[in-house]
Amino acid sequence: ESRAPSAICGYAGMHHTRHHCIFWSIACAVGVIISIQLIGLAVFERRGGSNISINNNSNSNTIATKTTRIMSTASSVADERLERKCADVVDKLVDLKINFLAIDFDQTMIDIHTGGRWKESVPELAQHIRPLFLHLLPMATARNIRIAVVTFSPQTKHIREVLEHVFSPSLSELIPIRGNDRTWTYEGNGMKLGKQEHMASAAEELMAKPALGVSVVTKSTTVLIDDDPRNIKKSLKDGTRAVWVNPREPNRLLDDILLLK
């Protein structure tokens, strides 16, 4: 009897061991399958993430391209409108028999104030020319309206180089420049306040050179364009038309010129 329990116990132990082995075999197999699935899922997610990233990049590039095209189209349309408005302004000036535009430089022809102390390059300064003048000056010149730059800045050499940089030689060489550089004097009897003597001196130069195409320049054929209200007031007081440029809304200048009488 003592062996029987031992035999039974031995069989039972063998039976338990066999089930234990089977259990662990199945567990290992399931573990391998799960591991493979997890690895596959991770790879899938990585690929999916990559695809999503690529798609996102592609979409971003597409959106950026479309935005650039829209902005370019909008800029082109705005430029065309500005060009048409400038053409209307020149027609108005011709109707008024204006043959001389005297234009201030700092914060008028350009969108910054140099204070007469510009130290950077000429191309950098030329980038500040207001777009409206890129249209207006060539159109006016083509209709025999002469241009002069009248400024308190002493840096007339820089201004000349800017004009040569942005305009053709046939235009820039027609533009007298009067600044506070001590290279000229006005000996006439006219007002010498504000920009009046600058304009008078430039007009004398224009009339002294028949090749420039203007034989007579008077107060009634002249318009001053300036951002300083004090210069505008002095010009009007002296009997010369003048139009103020609002630096914050420079294109309003064109509408104001159209209102001249």
LUMTI-685695 format. One record per residue: y, z negated, x negated of N, C-alpha, C in turn. Coordinates in pm, whole numbers, plus 50000, padded with zeros to 5 digits. Example, Ala and Ser with C-alpha at 12.3 -4.5 7.8 and 13.67 -1.06 7.14 Angstrom:
2
<pt <49431 49220 48681> <49550 49220 48770> <49670 49220 48680>>,
<pt <49775 49292 48715> <49894 49286 48633> <50003 49213 48710>>,
//
This chain:
261
<pt <49879 50000 49918> <50000 50000 50000> <50127 50000 49914>>,
<pt <50100 49945 49797> <50216 49942 49709> <50256 50082 49661>>,
<pt <50156 50175 49656> <50187 50312 49614> <50251 50393 49725>>,
<pt <50209 50363 49846> <50261 50443 49956> <50411 50439 49965>>,
<pt <50463 50321 49968> <50609 50317 49972> <50666 50389 49854>>,
<pt <50597 50373 49740> <50649 50439 49620> <50643 50590 49639>>,
<pt <50534 50638 49695> <50518 50781 49718> <50619 50828 49819>>,
<pt <50633 50749 49925> <50730 50787 50028> <50871 50789 49969>>,
<pt <50891 50680 49889> <51025 50675 49827> <51045 50791 49731>>,
<pt <50938 50826 49660> <50952 50938 49568> <50980 51067 49641>>,
<pt <50914 51094 49750> <50935 51213 49829> <51077 51214 49888>>,
<pt <51108 51099 49935> <51242 51089 49995> <51349 51118 49889>>,
<pt <51328 51068 49768> <51426 51094 49661> <51433 51240 49626>>,
<pt <51313 51304 49617> <51310 51447 49589> <51379 51525 49699>>,
<pt <51357 51490 49823> <51417 51556 49938> <51569 51542 49937>>,
<pt <51613 51420 49905> <51757 51394 49899> <51822 51474 49788>>,
<pt <51756 51481 49674> <51810 51556 49561> <51822 51703 49592>>,
<pt <51718 51758 49664> <51721 51900 49700> <51839 51928 49792>>,
<pt <51862 51843 49891> <51976 51864 49983> <52108 51850 49910>>,
<pt <52110 51758 49817> <52233 51735 49740> <52268 51860 49658>>,
<pt <52168 51920 49598> <52191 52042 49519> <52240 52157 49607>>,
<pt <52175 52171 49723> <52215 52278 49816> <52360 52258 49859>>,
<pt <52393 52130 49890> <52530 52100 49936> <52634 52140 49830>>,
<pt <52603 52101 49705> <52699 52133 49600> <52703 52282 49570>>,
<pt <52594 52350 49586> <52594 52496 49567> <52684 52563 49668>>,
<pt <52667 52516 49794> <52750 52573 49902> <52897 52539 49877>>,
<pt <52922 52414 49836> <53060 52371 49812> <53124 52454 49701>>,
<pt <53046 52478 49596> <53098 52558 49486> <53129 52700 49530>>,
<pt <53037 52756 49610> <53057 52892 49659> <53183 52901 49745>>,
<pt <53197 52803 49833> <53316 52801 49920> <53442 52785 49835>>,
<pt <53433 52699 49731> <53548 52679 49643> <53588 52805 49572>>,
<pt <53486 52882 49526> <53514 53009 49459> <53581 53105 49553>>,
<pt <53527 53112 49677> <53585 53204 49777> <53730 53167 49806>>,
<pt <53753 53036 49826> <53889 52990 49855> <53982 53020 49739>>,
<pt <53932 52998 49617> <54014 53024 49498> <54052 53171 49489>>,
<pt <53951 53257 49515> <53978 53402 49512> <54083 53439 49616>>,
<pt <54069 53381 49737> <54165 53411 49843> <54305 53363 49807>>,
<pt <54310 53244 49747> <54441 53190 49708> <54506 53276 49601>>,
<pt <54423 53318 49503> <54475 53405 49398> <54525 53536 49457>>,
<pt <54442 53591 49547> <54481 53716 49612> <54610 53700 49691>>,
<pt <54622 53587 49760> <54743 53561 49839> <54865 53548 49749>>,
<pt <54846 53481 49635> <54957 53465 49542> <55003 53599 49488>>,
<pt <54903 53683 49451> <54935 53817 49401> <55007 53896 49508>>,
<pt <54957 53887 49630> <55015 53959 49743> <55161 53917 49764>>,
<pt <55178 53782 49757> <55313 53731 49779> <55407 53777 49670>>,
<pt <55350 53776 49545> <55434 53823 49436> <55473 53968 49456>>,
<pt <55373 54047 49492> <55402 54190 49515> <55496 54207 49632>>,
<pt <55470 54130 49735> <55558 54138 49853> <55699 54098 49817>>,
<pt <55709 53986 49739> <55841 53940 49696> <55910 54045 49614>>,
<pt <55832 54110 49525> <55889 54215 49443> <55937 54329 49528>>,
<pt <55852 54366 49627> <55891 54475 49716> <56016 54439 49795>>,
<pt <56019 54313 49841> <56135 54268 49917> <56259 54273 49829>>,
<pt <56240 54228 49703> <56353 54229 49611> <56400 54371 49587>>,
<pt <56302 54462 49566> <56336 54602 49544> <56406 54658 49665>>,
<pt <56349 54625 49785> <56412 54674 49908> <56553 54619 49922>>,
<pt <56569 54489 49890> <56702 54428 49900> <56800 54495 49804>>,
<pt <56750 54519 49681> <56836 54587 49583> <56872 54726 49630>>,
<pt <56770 54794 49686> <56793 54929 49736> <56894 54928 49849>>,
<pt <56878 54831 49941> <56973 54820 50052> <57112 54788 50002>>,
<pt <57120 54698 49902> <57250 54661 49848> <57318 54781 49785>>,
<pt <57238 54860 49709> <57293 54979 49646> <57341 55080 49750>>,
<pt <57261 55093 49857> <57298 55186 49964> <57427 55143 50031>>,
<pt <57436 55012 50060> <57556 54958 50124> <57677 54976 50033>>,
<pt <57656 54947 49903> <57767 54960 49807> <57814 55104 49799>>,
<pt <57716 55198 49799> <57752 55340 49793> <57831 55382 49916>>,
<pt <57782 55339 50035> <57851 55373 50159> <57990 55312 50162>>,
<pt <58001 55187 50115> <58131 55121 50113> <58228 55194 50023>>,
<pt <58177 55237 49906> <58261 55312 49812> <58309 55442 49874>>,
<pt <58217 55509 49945> <58255 55636 50010> <58359 55613 50118>>,
<pt <58340 55508 50197> <58435 55478 50303> <58571 55446 50245>>,
<pt <58572 55362 50138> <58698 55326 50075> <58765 55449 50014>>,
<pt <58685 55536 49954> <58739 55657 49894> <58800 55748 50001>>,
<pt <58729 55760 50114> <58779 55843 50225> <58907 55784 50281>>,
<pt <58908 55651 50300> <59027 55584 50352> <59145 55603 50258>>,
<pt <59118 55591 50128> <59224 55609 50029> <59277 55752 50031>>,
<pt <59186 55848 50047> <59226 55988 50052> <59312 56016 50175>>,
<pt <59271 55960 50288> <59348 55978 50411> <59486 55916 50398>>,
<pt <59492 55795 50343> <59620 55727 50324> <59709 55806 50229>>,
<pt <59650 55864 50126> <59727 55943 50030> <59782 56069 50096>>,
<pt <59704 56130 50182> <59749 56250 50253> <59865 56216 50347>>,
<pt <59855 56102 50414> <59965 56059 50502> <60091 56033 50423>>,
<pt <60075 55968 50308> <60189 55939 50222> <60254 56068 50173>>,
<pt <60171 56164 50139> <60222 56293 50092> <60301 56363 50202>>,
<pt <60248 56361 50325> <60319 56424 50437> <60451 56354 50464>>,
<pt <60450 56220 50457> <60573 56144 50482> <60678 56176 50375>>,
<pt <60635 56188 50251> <60727 56224 50144> <60786 56363 50166>>,
<pt <60705 56454 50214> <60755 56589 50245> <60861 56583 50354>>,
<pt <60840 56499 50455> <60940 56481 50561> <61069 56423 50505>>,
<pt <61056 56329 50413> <61173 56266 50352> <61255 56368 50273>>,
<pt <61187 56453 50198> <61258 56555 50121> <61330 56652 50215>>,
<pt <61265 56689 50323> <61331 56775 50423> <61458 56708 50476>>,
<pt <61450 56577 50500> <61565 56502 50549> <61678 56503 50447>>,
<pt <61644 56480 50321> <61745 56478 50215> <61812 56614 50201>>,
<pt <61734 56719 50212> <61791 56854 50205> <61885 56877 50322>>,
<pt <61846 56834 50442> <61932 56848 50560> <62065 56775 50542>>,
<pt <62060 56661 50472> <62181 56581 50448> <62260 56631 50328>>,
<pt <62209 56738 50265> <62272 56796 50146> <62277 56697 50029>>,
<pt <62174 56616 50019> <62158 56525 49905> <62099 56604 49789>>,
<pt <62161 56593 49673> <62108 56662 49555> <62085 56568 49435>>,
<pt <62102 56436 49461> <62088 56342 49348> <62032 56209 49400>>,
<pt <61913 56173 49347> <61852 56043 49376> <61858 55957 49252>>,
<pt <61928 55845 49262> <61935 55750 49152> <61840 55635 49184>>,
<pt <61739 55617 49101> <61631 55523 49133> <61621 55413 49029>>,
<pt <61622 55290 49076> <61601 55175 48989> <61457 55177 48936>>,
<pt <61433 55104 48827> <61299 55105 48768> <61218 54982 48806>>,
<pt <61257 54863 48757> <61178 54742 48780> <61174 54703 48928>>,
<pt <61054 54686 48979> <61026 54650 49119> <61074 54754 49219>>,
<pt <61110 54870 49169> <61146 54981 49257> <61053 55098 49228>>,
<pt <61076 55165 49116> <60984 55273 49079> <60848 55217 49039>>,
<pt <60849 55099 48978> <60722 55030 48946> <60711 54904 49030>>,
<pt <60590 54849 49039> <60565 54736 49130> <60573 54600 49061>>,
<pt <60628 54595 48941> <60647 54468 48871> <60788 54465 48813>>,
<pt <60828 54347 48765> <60956 54336 48695> <60927 54300 48550>>,
<pt <60965 54389 48459> <60936 54367 48318> <61036 54272 48253>>,
<pt <61150 54252 48317> <61253 54168 48257> <61312 54231 48132>>,
<pt <61283 54361 48114> <61332 54428 47993> <61261 54383 47867>>,
<pt <61140 54325 47887> <61067 54271 47771> <60919 54313 47775>>,
<pt <60893 54435 47809> <60754 54482 47816> <60696 54494 47675>>,
<pt <60580 54430 47652> <60519 54430 47519> <60382 54498 47516>>,
<pt <60332 54537 47633> <60201 54603 47637> <60218 54753 47617>>,
<pt <60110 54828 47636> <60115 54972 47611> <60186 55047 47723>>,
<pt <60227 55168 47691> <60291 55255 47790> <60194 55292 47902>>,
<pt <60068 55329 47871> <59974 55360 47979> <59954 55243 48076>>,
<pt <59956 55121 48024> <59941 55004 48111> <60061 54991 48204>>,
<pt <60180 55018 48152> <60301 55011 48234> <60301 55125 48336>>,
<pt <60253 55241 48294> <60251 55357 48383> <60161 55334 48505>>,
<pt <60063 55248 48491> <59974 55217 48603> <60047 55149 48717>>,
<pt <60166 55098 48690> <60243 55026 48792> <60340 55114 48869>>,
<pt <60342 55244 48839> <60426 55335 48917> <60378 55334 49062>>,
<pt <60472 55319 49153> <60434 55319 49295> <60388 55459 49337>>,
<pt <60277 55468 49410> <60225 55599 49451> <60326 55687 49524>>,
<pt <60414 55626 49602> <60508 55708 49679> <60597 55791 49587>>,
<pt <60631 55737 49469> <60716 55813 49378> <60639 55924 49306>>,
<pt <60508 55907 49295> <60426 56014 49237> <60430 56139 49324>>,
<pt <60452 56119 49454> <60467 56232 49546> <60613 56274 49561>>,
<pt <60699 56176 49578> <60839 56204 49611> <60914 56278 49500>>,
<pt <60897 56234 49378> <60976 56295 49270> <60944 56443 49247>>,
<pt <60817 56483 49238> <60789 56626 49221> <60837 56709 49340>>,
<pt <60820 56656 49462> <60864 56730 49580> <61016 56747 49582>>,
<pt <61087 56639 49549> <61234 56646 49548> <61283 56743 49441>>,
<pt <61222 56735 49324> <61262 56822 49214> <61240 56970 49250>>,
<pt <61130 56997 49319> <61100 57134 49360> <61204 57189 49459>>,
<pt <61274 57098 49528> <61378 57139 49623> <61518 57126 49562>>,
<pt <61524 57120 49431> <61650 57113 49356> <61728 56984 49380>>,
<pt <61656 56877 49407> <61716 56744 49412> <61686 56677 49278>>,
<pt <61789 56640 49207> <61769 56583 49075> <61752 56432 49081>>,
<pt <61680 56381 48982> <61644 56238 48976> <61705 56177 48852>>,
<pt <61747 56052 48862> <61786 55973 48744> <61731 55833 48761>>,
<pt <61697 55770 48649> <61657 55630 48650> <61778 55548 48610>>,
<pt <61817 55453 48696> <61931 55366 48668> <61882 55222 48667>>,
<pt <61895 55156 48554> <61833 55026 48537> <61917 54936 48447>>,
<pt <61898 54807 48461> <61962 54711 48371> <61873 54683 48249>>,
<pt <61755 54739 48247> <61664 54717 48135> <61713 54791 48011>>,
<pt <61700 54729 47893> <61736 54798 47769> <61622 54884 47714>>,
<pt <61504 54875 47778> <61387 54944 47724> <61377 55088 47776>>,
<pt <61481 55164 47754> <61485 55301 47806> <61382 55391 47736>>,
<pt <61350 55358 47612> <61248 55438 47540> <61113 55423 47610>>,
<pt <61078 55302 47649> <60952 55280 47722> <60953 55355 47855>>,
<pt <61067 55349 47922> <61077 55416 48053> <61059 55567 48036>>,
<pt <61120 55623 47933> <61104 55767 47906> <60957 55800 47882>>,
<pt <60890 55718 47807> <60748 55742 47777> <60662 55729 47902>>,
<pt <60698 55637 47989> <60624 55623 48116> <60639 55750 48199>>,
<pt <60761 55800 48210> <60786 55923 48286> <60707 56040 48228>>,
<pt <60704 56048 48096> <60630 56156 48031> <60480 56140 48050>>,
<pt <60437 56015 48067> <60294 55988 48084> <60246 56027 48224>>,
<pt <60327 56006 48326> <60280 56028 48463> <60326 56161 48524>>,
<pt <60432 56220 48468> <60483 56346 48523> <60472 56458 48419>>,
<pt <60478 56579 48467> <60472 56694 48377> <60600 56701 48295>>,
<pt <60596 56764 48178> <60717 56777 48095> <60830 56847 48169>>,
<pt <60795 56946 48252> <60898 57020 48324> <60974 56933 48422>>,
<pt <60914 56820 48462> <60982 56727 48551> <61047 56613 48472>>,
<pt <60973 56550 48385> <61025 56432 48315> <61147 56463 48231>>,
<pt <61153 56583 48173> <61266 56616 48086> <61394 56640 48166>>,
<pt <61383 56652 48298> <61500 56671 48383> <61563 56539 48428>>,
<pt <61501 56427 48392> <61542 56296 48445> <61627 56219 48343>>,
<pt <61758 56209 48365> <61839 56122 48279> <61804 55975 48303>>,
<pt <61817 55894 48201> <61791 55751 48214> <61916 55675 48168>>,
<pt <61961 55587 48254> <62073 55502 48217> <62030 55356 48229>>,
<pt <62026 55291 48113> <61990 55150 48109> <62089 55075 48022>>,
<pt <62071 54947 48007> <62161 54866 47925> <62116 54868 47779>>,
<pt <62115 54990 47723> <62069 55009 47585> <62182 55044 47489>>,
<pt <62306 55047 47540> <62425 55074 47459> <62425 55214 47397>>,
<pt <62361 55307 47461> <62360 55444 47409> <62455 55535 47486>>,
<pt <62524 55481 47585> <62613 55562 47667> <62730 55477 47717>>,
<pt <62834 55546 47758> <62949 55479 47819> <63000 55565 47933>>,
<pt <63065 55501 48027> <63126 55574 48139> <63277 55551 48131>>,
<pt <63350 55660 48116> <63494 55652 48098> <63571 55691 48224>>,
<pt <63500 55717 48330> <63567 55760 48453> <63644 55648 48521>>,
<pt <63703 55680 48636> <63784 55585 48711> <63708 55520 48826>>,
<pt <63581 55551 48837> <63503 55496 48948> <63465 55351 48927>>,
<pt <63405 55292 49030> <63359 55153 49021> <63255 55138 48910>>,
<pt <63266 55028 48839> <63174 55003 48728> <63082 54885 48755>>,
<pt <63082 54837 48879> <62996 54726 48915> <62860 54776 48962>>,
<pt <62763 54687 48959> <62629 54724 49007> <62574 54841 48928>>,
<pt <62520 54939 49001> <62463 55059 48937> <62560 55177 48944>>,
<pt <62684 55153 48984> <62776 55263 49006> <62808 55340 48878>>,
<pt <62835 55271 48768> <62865 55343 48645> <62741 55410 48588>>,
<pt <62624 55352 48612> <62499 55415 48568> <62482 55550 48639>>,
<pt <62506 55549 48770> <62491 55672 48848> <62595 55776 48807>>,
<pt <62719 55730 48788> <62827 55823 48752> <62800 55890 48618>>,
<pt <62752 55813 48521> <62721 55868 48389> <62607 55969 48396>>,
<pt <62502 55935 48473> <62388 56027 48488> <62433 56155 48558>>,
<pt <62521 56142 48657> <62570 56260 48729> <62650 56350 48634>>,
<pt <62729 56290 48546> <62804 56368 48448> <62711 56449 48359>>,
<pt <62600 56385 48318> <62503 56457 48234> <62441 56575 48309>>,
<pt <62407 56551 48433> <62347 56658 48513> <62443 56776 48530>>,
<pt <62569 56746 48560> <62666 56854 48582> <62703 56925 48453>>,
<pt <62685 56856 48339> <62718 56917 48209> <62609 57011 48160>>,
<pt <62495 57010 48228> <62383 57097 48188> <62344 57188 48303>>,
<pt <62404 57306 48309> <62375 57399 48419> <62226 57431 48433>>,
<pt <62153 57421 48322> <62009 57452 48326> <61934 57354 48416>>,
<pt <61995 57238 48441> <61929 57139 48527> <61941 57176 48674>>,
<pt <62023 57275 48703> <62027 57329 48839> <62120 57260 48936>>,
<pt <62203 57167 48890> <62297 57098 48978> <62437 57114 48920>>,
<pt <62524 57178 48995> <62659 57202 48945> <62759 57097 48991>>,
<pt <62737 57043 49110> <62829 56943 49165> <62751 56826 49222>>,
<pt <62783 56706 49174> <62724 56584 49228> <62839 56491 49268>>,
<pt <62838 56449 49391> <62943 56360 49440> <62879 56237 49505>>,
<pt <62963 56143 49548> <62912 56025 49617> <62841 56065 49746>>,
<pt <62890 56168 49812> <62832 56210 49940> <62700 56283 49923>>,
<pt <62669 56327 49799> <62541 56397 49776> <62442 56309 49700>>,
<pt <62477 56179 49691> <62396 56086 49612> <62335 55977 49699>>,
<pt <62213 55936 49663> <62148 55821 49727> <62093 55730 49618>>,
<pt <62129 55602 49628> <62073 55501 49536> <61953 55436 49603>>,
<pt <61846 55418 49526> <61727 55348 49573> <61705 55229 49481>>,
<pt <61711 55107 49537> <61709 54987 49452> <61650 54870 49530>>,
<pt <61588 54776 49456> <61531 54657 49522> <61629 54540 49526>>,
<pt <61743 54553 49458> <61841 54445 49454> <61948 54467 49562>>,
<pt <61953 54381 49663> <62052 54398 49771> <62196 54400 49722>>,
<pt <62223 54333 49610> <62360 54332 49557> <62402 54471 49511>>,
<pt <62311 54543 49449> <62342 54679 49406> <62359 54771 49527>>,
<pt <62278 54747 49629> <62288 54826 49752> <62425 54805 49817>>,
<pt <62468 54682 49827> <62597 54650 49890> <62713 54711 49813>>,
<pt <62709 54704 49680> <62816 54761 49599> <62822 54912 49614>>,
<pt <62704 54974 49622> <62700 55119 49639> <62757 55161 49774>>,
<pt <62717 55093 49877> <62769 55124 50011> <62921 55102 50018>>,
<pt <62966 54994 49956> <63109 54964 49955> <63187 55073 49882>>,
<pt <63122 55134 49783> <63187 55240 49704> <63174 55377 49769>>,
<pt <63111 55382 49886> <63101 55509 49958> <62981 55594 49921>>,
<pt <62881 55533 49861> <62759 55605 49823> <62642 55554 49907>>,
<pt <62566 55646 49963> <62448 55605 50040> <62352 55526 49950>>,
<pt <62287 55429 50010> <62192 55348 49934> <62084 55297 50028>>,
<pt <61961 55289 49977> <61847 55242 50055> <61777 55132 49978>>,
<pt <61759 55019 50044> <61694 54904 49981> <61543 54919 49983>>,
<pt <61478 54888 49872> <61332 54885 49863> <61286 54740 49876>>,
<pt <61206 54715 49977> <61144 54583 49991> <61018 54582 49905>>,
<pt <61015 54503 49798> <60897 54503 49710> <60768 54470 49782>>,
<pt <60778 54397 49894> <60657 54362 49968> <60610 54474 50061>>,
<pt <60700 54562 50098> <60667 54676 50184> <60735 54801 50131>>,
<pt <60696 54845 50014> <60768 54955 49949> <60767 55086 50027>>,
<pt <60660 55113 50101> <60653 55240 50173> <60748 55246 50292>>,
<pt <60805 55132 50330> <60908 55131 50434> <61031 55209 50389>>,
<pt <61044 55225 50258> <61155 55303 50203> <61162 55441 50267>>,
<pt <61046 55503 50285> <61043 55639 50339> <61097 55643 50482>>,
<pt <61058 55545 50563> <61109 55538 50699> <61260 55516 50700>>,
<pt <61308 55433 50609> <61451 55404 50603> <61531 55526 50559>>,
<pt <61476 55606 50469> <61545 55729 50428> <61554 55825 50545>>,
<pt <61449 55830 50627> <61450 55919 50743> <61556 55879 50845>>,
<pt <61604 55755 50836> <61708 55708 50929> <61850 55733 50878>>,
<pt <61861 55784 50755> <61994 55810 50700> <62069 55913 50782>>,
<pt <62201 55898 50782> <62287 55995 50852> <62396 56044 50757>>,
//
